[in-house]
Amino acid sequence: MRKSVALIAIAAGSTLLAGCGGGGLFNRQRPDEFAVQRQAPLVVPPDFSLVPPAPGAPRPTDAGAAAQAQDALFGPPQARSGVESSLGNKAGNAAPGIRSSVGDPGTNTVAKGAVVRDIVAAPEGDGREAQTAIGN
């Protein structure tokens, strides 16, 4: 009788111990708590200002994703102020190829003087070698 009780106890213990397998106490597979998110409720609030679209009218979502993102970030285009309009009118329109002609080495420029020439010819750096002189 003693041997059968011991045999049953060993069998029960080994069965219980086998259920604890899986890599040990600290090596368990746990869910990622940062991957869990709440689901928004599937309720659409009523909007009484919506009207059915007119036949043949353009769809309101025909604007591209980039235009929608820009409108969401910056809002619709704003009207120009009087000062900005006046400045734009005085400046006039630039020639279409102005950027390529300005960067051309053959473009003639106006000499602004020795100070500007020294500033342009100054070596690149973080300014450690920079010196100043105070005139008397």
Secondary structure by P-SEA (a helix, b strand, c coil): caaaaaaaaaaaaaaaaaaacccccccccccccccbbbbcccccccccccccccccccccccccaaaaaaaaacccbbbbcaaaaaaaaaacccccaaaaaaacccbbbbbccaaaaaaaaccccccccbbbbbcc
